[in-house]
């Protein structure tokens, strides 16, 4: 294979039978001489066969979709003889002192929450308003215990949300701890994907307390029901503020994928929330495809601290000449600008499902047509 002049040299394989050997002349560009002892196919002719090749090359060079869900490993700093002992000492402190103490804190929080929750639930059945108020406080208290178990250093910027009708809060999504960090200061009602195991049990109790909504990403009926519940919740003046993560999946806090339009078609004010994690001690990104939430939680609890900034931005309303998708993109722009995120034009649900058969058929059809056109020249 020649490497000069951007040309690809085709040489017949001597081991092939003569009858099975393809006719190289069929693949040569017009004007090539049949008598040329070493016929050559220009590389750009090969690359111009289809735009699919260009897309594939672009994906190899700049795969912005995969990078949205990658956790970058921290650079090692324990590389010399006097830093390594300090690093070993830090590991012992984090795993043998901090981690057990944080487990005790988290266990105490769960004991207080469940014992108080069930007591209030059965003793105050006739006093719905008081019971709901106490349960909201308990949900916030449990979230405070969670943040304390990571030694969370959280800075909140801007006015905290208040109970008002016809408003919805949207935020970028990095981990399930996003909800915990926001919930410890405001009793949000959240829209959340159903999770199995102990997380699902705890999820049901908290969502019942704050008026949240659970759904299954793979069920079309669930999405329709959620849409109706969203509209009813937003119109209620006594309901908790509604929190939605419109990306629909966890992203690594460096990029932002497309926002789903469900939160932007409710005909109400949209209040953006920008969340940015400092990775100085730990990367807060949760890749649910590779790691359970329990392992993710242990990783946070064995770090020095979780450092995070939260900005409550100015409410936005949809303009008369603006579509729902344009409105969603405008809100996403504000969150990305504040949190320093890079926008990418990807649907985050592709992380959980393969491209549909229709998309594959369109690509196959486009590829076949481009090859036929090239061969007809």
Secondary structure by P-SEA (a helix, b strand, c coil): ccccccbbbbbccccccccccccccccccccccccccbbbbbaaaaaaccaaaaaaaaaaacaaaaaaccccccccccccaaaaaaaaaaaaaacccaaaaaaaaaaaaaaaaaaaaaaaaaaccccaaaaaaaaaaaaaaaaaaaaaaaccccccccccccccccbbbbbbbcccaaaaaaaacccccccccccccaaaaaaaaaaaaabbbbbbcccaaaaaaaaaaaaaaaacccccbbbbcccccccccccccccccccccccbbbbbbbbbbcccccccccccccccaaaaaaaaaacccccbbbbbccbbbbcccccaaaaaaaaaaaaaaaabbbbbccccccccccccaaaaaaaaaaaaaaaaaaaac
